[in-house]
Amino acid sequence: MSLAYNVDTDYYDPASLGEVARQRALCADITIIGPGLLNDENLGPPVVNGCLFDTGKPVLVVPKGAEATLWPRRVLVGWDSRVEASRAVREALGLLCAAEEVHVALVDPKANYNGNGAEPGADIAAYLTRHGARVSVDVLPSAGKPAATVLAQHATDISADMIVMGAYGNRRLRERIFGGVTRWIFEKPTLPLFLAR
């Protein structure tokens, strides 16, 4: 199967980069952001803001050392029953259904709380299964660690090829999210990160 894509090599003024990225992302299925932009504190945030937050389109963040793929064999879905996580799953549905294994991971979920049913993760697993994905639900204890750390370790433990998760936050938190995601990527396993808002 071949994919249609576009690579833009034009020069843009850094002040207008976010708007240019937004315009391009509006007419694309996904934007791939590599380590060059992740390492650039001046250009990275406006591109992520323009592509992810200003369009609602997904972004595939590929850190240094990771292999970009839209056909991962094993995927970890970070699930927290929020709208952003639901959108990420919906946007990644094609790659999740093509994967050999999908692990829906929940960190310290509470039954019947914050959108969780009596059995946290069962609803999203059923949704994915109806679409043909091969799903397992992994309920993980945090043991006092941040959820991102627990998810990253679990991704390593299951040999995941990609992590799918929601990117949430308001306008004031955008740069903090970008910085947090960037730090998380560089401190944790070098895996592509599929983000949707």
C-alpha positions in Angstrom: 0.0 0.0 0.0 1.4 3.4 -0.9 0.8 6.7 0.9 0.4 10.1 -0.6 2.4 12.8 1.2 3.9 16.2 0.8 7.3 17.5 1.9 7.6 21.3 2.0 11.1 22.8 1.8 10.1 26.5 1.5 11.6 29.2 3.8 9.2 30.9 6.2 9.7 33.8 8.7 9.8 32.2 12.2 7.1 34.5 13.4 4.6 33.1 10.8 5.6 29.5 11.2 2.7 28.5 13.4 0.2 29.9 11.0 1.9 28.2 8.0 1.9 24.9 9.9 -1.7 25.3 10.7 -2.7 26.0 7.1 -0.8 22.9 5.9 -2.2 20.7 8.7 -5.8 21.6 7.9 -5.5 19.8 4.6 -3.5 16.8 5.8 -4.4 13.6 7.7 -1.4 13.8 10.0 1.7 15.9 10.6 5.0 14.2 11.4 7.4 16.1 13.6 10.9 14.8 13.8 13.8 15.3 16.2 15.0 18.5 14.5 11.9 20.4 15.5 11.8 18.7 18.9 15.2 20.0 19.7 14.4 23.5 18.5 12.8 25.5 21.3 12.0 28.4 19.0 10.5 26.5 16.0 9.1 23.4 17.7 6.3 25.0 19.9 4.8 27.1 17.0 4.7 24.1 14.7 3.1 21.8 17.4 0.6 24.6 18.3 -0.3 25.2 14.7 -0.6 21.6 13.7 -2.1 20.0 16.8 -3.9 22.6 18.9 -5.1 25.0 16.2 -6.4 22.3 13.8 -7.5 19.4 15.9 -5.5 17.1 13.5 -3.2 14.5 14.9 0.5 14.8 15.1 3.1 12.0 15.1 6.1 13.0 17.1 9.2 11.0 16.2 12.1 11.5 18.6 15.8 10.9 17.8 16.5 7.2 17.4 12.9 6.2 16.7 11.6 4.8 13.4 8.6 6.7 12.0 5.9 4.3 11.0 2.2 4.4 10.4 2.1 0.6 10.6 3.3 -0.3 14.1 3.0 -3.9 15.2 2.5 -3.3 18.9 0.8 -0.1 20.2 0.3 1.2 23.7 -2.8 3.5 24.1 -2.6 5.7 27.1 -6.3 5.8 28.2 -7.9 8.1 30.8 -11.5 8.3 29.6 -11.0 12.0 28.5 -12.3 13.5 25.3 -8.7 14.0 24.1 -7.9 10.3 24.6 -11.0 9.3 22.7 -10.1 11.6 19.8 -6.6 10.1 19.7 -8.0 6.6 19.5 -10.5 7.6 16.8 -7.7 9.4 14.8 -5.4 6.4 15.2 -8.1 3.8 14.5 -6.6 2.7 11.1 -3.2 2.0 12.6 -4.7 0.4 15.7 -6.8 -2.0 13.7 -3.8 -3.0 11.5 -1.5 -3.6 14.6 -0.9 -7.1 15.8 -1.5 -6.0 19.4 -3.1 -3.0 21.1 -2.5 -2.5 24.8 -5.0 -0.1 26.4 -3.2 1.1 29.5 -4.8 2.8 32.4 -2.9 4.2 35.4 -4.7 3.9 38.8 -8.2 4.0 37.3 -11.2 4.3 39.5 -14.3 2.3 38.7 -17.4 4.5 37.9 -15.3 7.7 38.1 -14.4 10.3 35.4 -16.0 8.4 32.6 -14.8 5.0 33.7 -17.4 2.3 33.8 -17.6 -0.5 36.4 -14.6 -2.1 34.7 -12.2 0.7 33.6 -11.0 0.2 30.0 -13.7 -2.3 29.0 -15.7 0.3 27.0 -12.8 1.5 24.9 -11.6 -2.1 24.4 -15.0 -3.1 23.2 -15.1 -0.1 20.8 -11.7 -1.1 19.4 -12.6 -4.8 19.2 -15.8 -3.9 17.2 -13.5 -2.3 14.6 -11.3 -5.4 14.4 -8.4 -4.4 16.7 -6.7 -7.1 18.9 -6.9 -5.5 22.3 -5.9 -6.2 25.8 -6.4 -3.9 28.8 -3.5 -3.2 31.2 -4.4 -1.7 34.5 -1.2 -0.2 36.0 -0.5 1.0 39.5 1.4 4.2 39.7 3.2 3.5 43.0 3.5 7.2 43.4 5.1 7.8 40.0 3.8 10.2 37.3 1.4 8.5 34.9 3.7 9.4 32.0 6.6 7.5 33.6 4.4 4.5 34.3 3.2 4.5 30.6 6.7 4.9 29.3 8.0 2.0 31.4 5.1 -0.2 30.3 5.7 0.7 26.7 9.2 -0.6 27.1 8.1 -3.7 29.0 5.7 -4.7 26.2 8.1 -3.7 23.4 5.7 -1.2 21.9 6.4 0.5 18.6 4.3 3.5 19.3 2.3 5.3 22.0 -1.1 6.8 21.2 -2.5 9.4 23.7 -4.5 12.5 24.0 -2.8 15.9 24.2 -4.9 18.1 26.5 -4.5 21.6 27.8 -5.7 25.1 27.1 -3.9 28.0 25.3 -1.9 29.0 28.4 -0.5 25.4 28.8 0.6 24.8 25.2 4.2 25.6 25.6 4.3 23.7 28.9 2.7 20.7 27.2 5.3 20.9 24.3 8.1 21.2 26.8 6.7 18.4 28.9 6.2 16.1 25.9 9.7 16.9 24.7 11.3 16.2 28.0 9.2 13.1 28.4 10.3 11.8 25.0 14.0 12.5 25.6 13.9 11.0 29.1 11.9 8.0 28.2 12.0 5.3 25.5 12.6 6.6 21.9 9.1 5.7 20.6 6.9 7.6 18.2 4.1 9.4 20.0 0.8 9.8 18.2 -1.0 12.8 19.7 -4.5 14.1 19.1 -6.5 16.8 20.8 
